[in-house]
Amino acid sequence: MASTADDTNGRRRRRPRNEPTSEATARADAGSGSGDSTGPVAETRWLNGDELAAWLANSAIMISLPAALDARMQREAQLTFFEYMVLSVLSEEPDRTMQMSALAARTAASLSRLSHVVGRLEKRELLARQRIPGSGRRTAATLTEAGYDVVVAAAPGHVAAVREYLIDDLGPQELAALRRIGAAVDAAIKRGQPDAGSAASPPGDGAADGRSPAIHPASQPPADTPTATPRRS
C-alpha cells in the first residue's frame, strides 16, 4: 500500500510505491521547497559516501553477527546467546553470584528482560535467585553447579563461532583497529547515558580484563594461559 506524506498545505498526499524514503530523500527535501534552511533537517550532519559505506558495513556486526551467534548457540547448546551471556558473567564471579541490577548492567539488559530470562534459567535449575538481606528489594542470582557445567560445555562452541565469524579473518592490525573502534563506541554510548560520568573508558583503552563489554567467551585455554575463565568452586 502506498504511504502518505504532508503536502505544503498540511494535507496528506499519497507517496508512490517506488518513491525513495532514505537519507537522500531527506537531503533533497531539505534543499527544496520554501528555501527555509533552519530546523533539525537543515542542521543534520549527513554521512558522506565513505561514512555511509562504513556504517552500512558495520551492520553485519550489529545485526548479522549476533543473530548468527544466537542461532548457533541454540542449535549446539540449547541456549540463546543472551542466556549464555548471563551464565558466562556469573561463572566468572568468585562465588558465582551477582546482584540482579549489576548483572543487568554487565549484560546491557533491562531488569525486566533479565528477570524474564533468569526466571527461565531458574526453571532449568541453571541458576537460583535469593533475596539480599537488608532494606530494599534487592535480589541476587547464583549460578548452580548444573549451570556451571552448561556454560563450560557451551564455551568451546561459542569461541569457535567467534573465531569463524569474526576473529580468524582479521589480521593483527585489523584486530587492533577493531578493539579501538569497539572501545570508542562503548565510551560514546556511556557518555550519552545519564549516570555515565567518569565510567566511560577512553577510546583505545580496550578491555584487557574482558569485563567490558560483557559479550565475551568463557573460554577454556591451556592452563598456563592467563585469561577470564569459568571458575569452579
Summary of the structure (lengths in Angstrom):
residues: 233
radius of gyration: 23.0
end to end distance: 60.2
largest distance: 72.9
contacts: 561
relative contact order: 0.10
helix: 51%
strand: 9%
